[in-house]
Amino acid sequence: MLGPGPPHVVFTHVAERDSVGQRDCVRVFRFQMLVPFRITEGLSLDLCLLNRRIFARMREERYNLVHCEAHGTMGIAAKVLAPSDCTRPVLEQKLGRPVALFPRGVDPSVFHPGAREEARRAADRPTALYVGRFSAEKNLGVLVDLFGSRTDIVLQLVGSGSMLNGQK
């Protein structure tokens, strides 16, 4: 059973046998390379362009969108999404097929270098920033205690996790 949040699925190649794993809302399908080619220590790619087991699993799961960030053949074999309007035509030219834009969900009218400068000028105190999971092992209470009594600096916490829901 998938955890809270939208389900995510990762397909990857491994040197060992096929396996499936899961952590929180992420399910990982590991497929053994059919024709492994070692590039450097710890980095190999599968020379078999179309791994039918991967496509069979995708059909079985009935995905309607595949976001593939991969070097090598897995990325070539799947639907291609460009990270920006700038890279889109470059990818289309190199691949010889249409490439769709993968929007990142960031509003550029709010998040841009000018906005950062405006926020810096507007702030009367420096900000300490924590970005990560909100879970017991992170000991975020130490940060809150440390910065709670300070008036010369602001602590901002950004992230998600079990501590937000009152769990430990």
C-alpha positions in Angstrom: 0.0 0.0 0.0 1.3 3.4 -0.9 1.8 6.0 1.8 0.4 9.6 2.0 0.9 11.9 -0.9 0.8 11.2 -4.6 2.2 7.8 -5.6 5.5 7.8 -7.4 7.0 5.0 -9.3 10.7 4.7 -10.3 11.9 2.3 -13.0 15.7 1.7 -12.9 18.3 -0.8 -14.2 20.4 -2.8 -11.9 23.2 -5.4 -12.4 21.5 -7.8 -10.0 18.1 -9.6 -10.4 14.7 -7.9 -10.8 13.1 -6.6 -7.6 10.4 -4.3 -6.3 10.8 -2.1 -3.3 8.8 0.6 -1.6 9.4 3.5 0.8 6.5 5.8 1.8 4.7 6.8 -1.4 7.5 5.7 -3.8 7.6 2.2 -5.4 10.8 1.2 -7.1 10.9 -1.4 -9.9 14.5 -2.6 -10.5 15.1 -4.4 -13.8 18.2 -6.5 -14.4 20.1 -5.1 -17.4 19.9 -7.4 -20.4 23.2 -6.3 -22.0 25.1 -4.3 -19.4 27.9 -2.0 -20.4 30.1 -0.6 -17.7 31.0 3.1 -18.2 32.9 3.7 -14.9 32.9 2.2 -11.4 29.3 2.1 -10.2 27.8 3.4 -13.5 26.6 1.1 -16.3 23.9 1.3 -18.9 21.9 -1.4 -20.7 22.8 -1.6 -24.4 19.4 -3.3 -25.0 17.4 -0.4 -26.2 13.9 -1.8 -25.5 13.5 -3.9 -22.4 10.1 -5.5 -23.0 9.7 -6.3 -19.3 9.7 -2.5 -18.5 7.0 -1.8 -21.1 5.0 -4.7 -20.0 5.0 -3.4 -16.4 4.1 0.1 -17.6 1.1 -1.4 -19.5 0.1 -3.5 -16.6 0.1 -0.5 -14.2 -1.8 1.6 -16.8 0.3 4.7 -16.6 -0.8 7.7 -18.6 2.4 9.8 -18.1 6.0 8.7 -17.8 8.6 11.2 -16.7 12.0 9.8 -17.6 15.2 11.4 -16.3 17.9 9.0 -17.4 21.1 8.7 -19.3 21.3 6.0 -21.9 18.7 3.7 -23.3 15.9 3.9 -20.8 15.5 7.6 -21.5 15.6 7.1 -25.3 13.0 4.3 -25.2 10.4 6.3 -23.2 8.4 9.5 -23.8 10.7 12.5 -23.6 9.8 15.7 -21.6 12.0 18.8 -21.7 12.7 20.7 -18.5 12.4 24.1 -20.3 11.4 25.9 -23.5 15.1 26.4 -24.1 16.0 22.7 -24.2 12.9 21.5 -26.0 14.0 22.3 -29.6 17.5 21.0 -28.9 16.1 17.6 -27.8 13.6 17.6 -30.7 16.5 18.1 -33.2 18.7 15.5 -31.6 16.0 12.9 -31.2 14.1 13.7 -34.5 10.7 13.6 -32.8 8.3 15.9 -30.9 9.3 16.6 -27.2 6.7 17.9 -24.7 7.4 20.5 -22.0 7.5 19.2 -18.4 6.4 22.1 -16.2 8.0 22.2 -12.8 5.1 23.7 -10.9 7.0 26.8 -10.0 5.4 30.2 -10.7 8.2 32.3 -12.3 6.3 35.5 -11.6 6.9 34.8 -7.9 10.2 32.9 -7.9 12.8 34.7 -9.9 16.1 36.5 -9.1 14.4 39.8 -8.8 12.0 38.5 -6.2 14.9 37.2 -4.1 16.5 40.7 -4.1 13.1 42.2 -3.1 12.8 39.8 -0.2 16.3 40.4 0.9 15.7 44.2 0.9 12.4 43.7 2.7 13.9 41.5 5.5 15.2 43.4 8.5 16.9 40.3 9.9 18.9 37.4 8.4 17.2 34.1 7.9 18.4 30.6 8.8 16.8 28.1 6.5 16.2 24.3 7.1 14.9 22.3 4.1 14.2 18.7 4.7 12.0 16.1 6.3 10.1 16.8 9.5 10.8 13.6 11.4 11.9 12.7 14.9 15.4 11.7 13.9 16.1 15.2 12.5 15.9 16.7 16.1 14.2 19.9 14.8 13.3 20.8 18.4 17.0 21.6 18.9 16.8 24.2 16.0 13.6 25.7 17.4 15.1 26.0 20.9 18.3 27.4 19.6 16.7 30.1 17.4 13.5 30.6 19.6 15.2 33.1 21.9 17.1 35.0 19.2 15.7 38.3 18.0 18.5 39.0 15.5 17.7 36.1 13.2 14.6 34.3 11.8 14.4 30.5 11.5 12.4 29.2 8.5 11.5 25.5 8.3 10.6 24.1 4.9 9.6 20.5 4.2 7.1 17.8 5.1 7.0 14.7 7.2 5.4 12.8 10.0 6.0 15.6 12.6 3.6 17.8 10.8 0.8 15.4 11.5 1.7 15.2 15.2 3.2 11.7 14.8 6.6 10.7 16.1 
